[in-house]
Amino acid sequence: MMTDPNKAHHVAEWATIRQTSREIAEAIFEVAKYDEKLAEAIWEQQGNNDVLELAFAKTQDDVLTWDNKTIERRNV
């Protein structure tokens, strides 16, 4: 979980605009080392396994969304 409130707010807003689960957005930014251009490129790929593994490690949920598409834990 992010500790910097400014980064956390930005990522939450970024996730909402892109219809993406916050956990996936957080994982994207972590993998991108908070480089927004790289984060956008990763998001456009829609299915990066490193991101998905990190995202599911952040939650107990079995389903997350990436660009309004359902991603199930069992498929990662």
C-alpha positions in Angstrom: 0.0 0.0 0.0 1.3 3.5 -0.8 2.3 5.7 2.0 2.6 9.1 0.1 -0.9 10.6 0.2 -0.3 12.7 -3.0 0.9 9.6 -5.0 -2.0 7.5 -3.6 -4.6 10.1 -4.6 -3.1 10.5 -8.1 -3.1 6.8 -8.7 -6.6 6.4 -7.4 -7.8 9.1 -9.8 -5.8 7.6 -12.6 -7.4 4.2 -12.0 -10.9 5.7 -11.9 -10.5 7.5 -15.2 -9.2 4.3 -16.8 -11.8 2.0 -15.3 -9.1 0.0 -13.7 -8.9 -1.4 -10.2 -6.8 0.6 -7.8 -4.6 -2.4 -7.0 -3.8 -2.8 -10.7 -3.1 0.9 -11.0 -0.8 0.8 -7.9 1.0 -2.2 -9.4 1.4 -0.5 -12.7 3.0 2.6 -11.1 5.3 0.5 -8.9 6.5 -1.5 -12.0 6.9 1.8 -13.9 8.8 3.3 -10.9 6.2 6.2 -11.0 7.1 7.2 -14.5 3.7 8.2 -15.9 4.5 7.7 -19.6 5.8 4.2 -18.8 2.7 3.5 -16.6 0.5 4.5 -19.5 2.4 2.2 -21.9 2.0 -0.7 -19.4 -1.7 0.0 -19.0 -2.2 0.0 -22.8 -0.7 -3.6 -22.9 -3.6 -4.8 -20.7 -2.2 -8.0 -19.3 1.3 -7.6 -17.9 1.8 -10.7 -15.7 4.2 -8.9 -13.3 1.6 -6.2 -12.7 -1.2 -8.7 -12.2 0.7 -10.8 -9.7 1.6 -7.7 -7.8 -1.9 -6.4 -7.9 -3.5 -9.6 -6.6 -0.9 -9.7 -3.8 -2.4 -6.4 -2.6 -5.9 -7.8 -2.2 -8.0 -10.8 -1.2 -10.4 -10.1 -4.1 -10.6 -12.8 -6.8 -11.6 -10.4 -9.5 -10.0 -7.1 -10.6 -10.6 -4.8 -13.6 -8.2 -3.5 -16.2 -9.8 -1.0 -18.6 -13.2 -2.3 -17.6 -12.2 -5.9 -18.4 -12.5 -8.6 -15.8 -9.3 -10.3 -14.7 -9.7 -13.3 -12.4 -7.0 -14.4 -9.9 -7.2 -18.0 -11.1 -6.1 -16.9 -14.6 -2.9 -15.1 -13.4 
